[in-house]
């Protein structure tokens, strides 16, 4: 049996080709999944127009969305960064409490409703952004506003 020496690629490949001038410059958000998950509904609410433009561009680009829609994608990223910055500026304690709860509870939203309610109130009071879950049935209390969670692993747990 032939023996083959192992080959490992330990290098990080970075494309140094500059972006074209017509594509706006934007920095990455620089955040992990828990803060993004915590702020997702607020990002969706404030950045809806940019998200819709990006998705429309991707639908119309016939599979070339990653290339043809860079300009729209950068606008989405810039808008999301502004939401994260505003939440950090005005509601840092509530935001940190919520995303740390998500981080410690495997991103289960139902385990973090108490800090989530405090964050929702702060963001609404200071930024005017209300958390809305799309397609919530009429006449029912949205899941994030229910005082008791049906599927919580530890019902009645204190935070």
C-alpha positions in Angstrom: 0.0 0.0 0.0 1.4 3.4 -1.0 2.0 5.8 1.8 1.2 9.5 1.4 2.6 12.2 3.5 -0.1 14.4 5.1 -0.3 18.0 3.9 -1.8 20.7 6.0 -2.8 24.2 4.8 -2.4 26.5 7.8 -2.4 29.7 5.9 -5.3 32.2 5.8 -6.1 33.2 2.3 -7.0 36.8 1.9 -8.1 38.3 -1.3 -6.2 41.6 -1.7 -8.1 42.8 -4.7 -9.7 46.1 -3.9 -13.5 46.5 -4.2 -14.7 48.6 -7.2 -15.3 52.3 -6.4 -19.0 52.1 -7.0 -19.5 49.7 -4.1 -19.7 51.5 -0.8 -17.1 50.8 1.8 -18.3 49.2 5.1 -16.6 47.6 8.1 -17.7 44.2 9.4 -20.0 44.2 12.4 -17.4 42.6 14.6 -19.9 40.8 16.8 -20.7 37.1 17.6 -24.0 35.3 17.0 -25.6 36.0 20.4 -25.6 39.9 20.1 -26.8 39.6 16.5 -29.6 37.2 17.6 -30.6 39.5 20.4 -30.8 42.5 18.1 -32.2 40.6 15.0 -35.8 41.9 15.3 -34.6 45.5 15.8 -32.3 45.2 12.8 -35.1 43.7 10.7 -37.5 46.5 11.7 -35.1 49.4 11.1 -33.4 47.9 8.0 -36.5 46.5 6.3 -36.1 48.7 3.2 -32.5 47.8 2.7 -33.2 44.1 3.3 -36.0 44.2 0.7 -33.8 45.9 -1.9 -31.1 43.2 -1.3 -33.5 40.3 -1.6 -35.1 41.8 -4.7 -31.6 42.2 -6.3 -30.7 38.6 -5.5 -34.0 37.4 -7.0 -33.4 39.4 -10.2 -29.7 38.5 -10.6 -30.2 34.9 -11.9 -27.8 33.3 -9.5 -25.1 36.0 -9.5 -26.5 37.7 -6.4 -23.2 37.4 -4.5 -21.5 39.5 -7.1 -24.2 41.7 -8.5 -25.7 42.7 -5.2 -22.6 43.8 -3.2 -23.8 47.4 -3.1 -27.1 46.5 -1.6 -25.5 44.0 0.8 -23.1 46.6 2.0 -26.1 48.9 2.8 -27.7 46.2 4.8 -24.5 45.7 6.8 -24.1 49.4 7.4 -27.7 49.7 8.6 -27.2 46.7 11.0 -24.1 48.2 12.3 -26.0 51.5 13.1 -28.6 49.5 15.0 -26.0 47.7 17.1 -24.2 51.0 17.8 -27.5 52.7 18.9 -28.5 49.8 21.1 -25.0 49.8 22.7 -25.2 53.5 23.2 -28.7 53.7 24.7 -29.4 50.2 26.2 -26.0 48.6 26.9 -26.9 46.9 30.2 -30.2 45.4 29.0 -28.6 44.4 25.7 -25.6 42.7 27.4 -27.9 40.9 29.9 -30.0 39.5 27.1 -27.3 38.4 24.8 -25.3 36.9 27.7 -28.4 34.9 28.7 -28.8 33.7 25.1 -25.1 32.7 25.1 -25.5 30.8 28.4 -28.7 29.1 27.4 -27.9 27.7 23.9 -29.6 30.6 22.2 -33.0 29.5 23.5 -35.2 32.7 23.5 -37.8 31.2 25.8 -35.1 30.9 28.6 -34.3 34.6 28.3 -37.7 36.3 28.2 -37.2 38.5 31.4 -34.0 40.2 30.1 -35.6 40.3 26.6 -38.6 42.3 28.0 -36.3 44.8 29.6 -34.3 45.1 26.3 -37.5 45.5 24.3 -38.8 48.2 26.6 -35.5 50.1 26.6 -35.1 50.0 22.8 -38.7 51.1 22.3 -38.4 53.9 24.8 -35.1 55.3 23.6 -34.9 54.3 19.9 -38.6 54.0 19.0 -38.1 50.5 17.6 -40.8 48.0 18.5 -40.2 44.2 18.4 -42.7 42.7 16.0 -42.7 39.0 15.0 -43.9 38.6 11.4 -47.1 36.6 10.8 -48.2 36.6 14.4 -51.8 35.5 14.4 -54.4 38.2 15.1 -56.0 38.1 18.5 -53.1 36.1 20.1 -50.5 37.5 22.5 -47.1 37.3 20.7 -44.8 34.7 22.2 -42.3 37.3 23.5 -45.0 39.1 25.5 -46.5 36.0 27.3 -45.9 36.1 31.0 -45.3 32.3 31.2 -43.4 30.3 28.6 -44.9 26.9 27.6 -41.7 25.2 26.6 -39.2 26.6 29.0 -36.8 23.9 30.3 -36.9 25.4 33.7 -40.3 27.0 34.2 -40.4 29.7 36.8 -36.6 30.0 36.9 -35.3 33.3 38.3 -32.7 35.2 36.3 
